[in-house]
Amino acid sequence: MSYLDLSLKDLHEAIINNEATPLELTKEALKRAHEDTNNAFELILDKEALEQVNELVNKDKNNIFYGIPIVIKDNFLTKDIETTASSNVLNGFIPNYDAEVVTRLKEAGAIIIAKTTMDELAMGGKGSTGHKGKQTNPWDKSRMIGGSSSGSAIAISKGITPFALGSDTGDSVRKPASYGGSVGFKPTWGRISRYGLLPFAPSLDHVAYFTRNVYDAAASLNLLAGYDHKDLMSSSVSKEDYLAKVNEPLYGKRLVVIKEIFNSITSQKVKDLFLVNIEKFKEAGAIVSFVSIDINLLRALFPTYFVISSSETTINNPALNDVRFNKNKEGIEGFSTPIKKRFIIGSFSLDKDNRDELFIRAQKCRRLIVDAFTRILDEYDAIVLPAAPRVAPSFKERDELDHLSDEFLLADNYMCYANFGGFPSITIPLGFIDSLPIGINITSKAFSEVNLLSIASNLERIIGIKDLLVKEESSERN
Amino acid sequence: MKVVSKEVLRELALKMNFDIKDEEYNHLVDEYAVIHQQIELISKVSGLDNAIPMVAPFDVNKEVIKEDDNIKILEIKEL
């Protein structure tokens, strides 16, 4: 085992105890990145990473990120380093400043070893629309890892780095975490600055990230959370110590399952795995209830998300429609077909003849959805559900799903409710089905990260799976 | 609401200064038939007409003008 296989916390202890050095770790991470066969990287930063190691003399060795190799999704601006959001339209774009979250990570001593691939401009859930082609699942290369934070999900699953930055607009970190067997976390909307994050749909966009366990997710939030005046949507609610209640007893916590979403899952294996663990949570003292939400409201989750996100991106991205980003000066030919379709749908929804019936109605529906979930979260500590109705599918299986089925509309796409309401939400591994991982999603009310991470750390302990890495035999099997 | 046709979609695309191939338009018209059925599901939600549109999860900040940062300004000769 290499030290790089350790979690953020354990790796930090190894550095403090001089058992591992940042230089060794960085070289190992770069080596692993170059060996990647799942198409995880836009850019591997050999020279820049080693330069950052040399600058560590001025950093605080006690910071948990000191000397830790990390990767960054390519929709975060990185000073003097090409940032494309996996779009041909942005090829050659070199930002002249770092995103706030990148600044915080660098100041803490993190070593950025690569920019990761993604669905183009973060639009998509398959890891297939970016200009570098499809990203595959390290557990089984014939399957998808999911998106849009696909490259970061691969990097964490393969043990290339113990922390991977992503963004989450609908479920773009939490679904790939389920498919890849990692922890995927997005805090409350506005909790982490989005300054320097290329926007997809600003009312839904969250900075999010992957770690190997819940402790690391909480420790990372201690660094990344906090007001930033450069982001007008940044929250001024005081940050807390997010490690304060990690591993506090679960006894008396009220967990709730939404019946209609759970019942829409067709895989009995997924249902059984979830219910077996629900019994374990009860044995540990949790009080678990099943409640209903109007199924018509739940069926409207995905279309509401689709209309709002497509409309917002159409409002936000005309700036990209500029000849300076287009080598051929023929408009935005550089976009892939799926992204052009999103722009057309967004434009259609915003058209003066359709706006009230589509965009405004979707915004009204969002209100009703958030009200329904808020009422539940006011009564319970967290909503728990399988993060997906199945293990990672192949691209073909994904394309053949019935997009009007309850399973697709509910169980496959429900997690966007946390983006609608800005609720903190985390996916952790739940178990394995046919040797492939699947996750459980836990969501709580806004600004209740301390409570959420406390519950998640307990569920992680009870489930008994953390620090998962793709074993060598898994990748060789492919 | 406008009826979706190849011509309507082309008009929208051109407004955004791009175009897509004929076969892509045909595919999008077919795809929109499914999207339209999904969007119809929104209409089945009760209480929609009286709901207030939600534009963001919540008001996070009252500041509307951000403070300037003092940063080093490059000299002309440095450009």
Interface residues (C-beta under 8 A of the other chain):
Chain A: W189 G190 S203 H229 K230 L232 M233 S234 S235 S236 V237 D294 N296 L297 R299 A300 F302 P303 T304 F306 V307 T314 P318 N321 G331 I332 E333 F335 T337 K340 K341 F343 I344 I345 S347 F348 D351 D353 N354 E357 L358 I360 R361 A362 Q363 K364 C365 R366 R367 L368 V370 H403 L404 L409 F420 G421 G422 A446
Chain B: M1 K2 V4 V8 L9 L12 A13 K15 M16 N17 F18 D19 I20 E24 L28 E31 Y32 V34 I35 Q37 Q38 I39 L41 I42 S43 K44 V45 S46 G47 L48 D49 A51 I52 P53 M54 V55 A56 P57 F58 V60 N61 E63 V64 K66 E67 D69
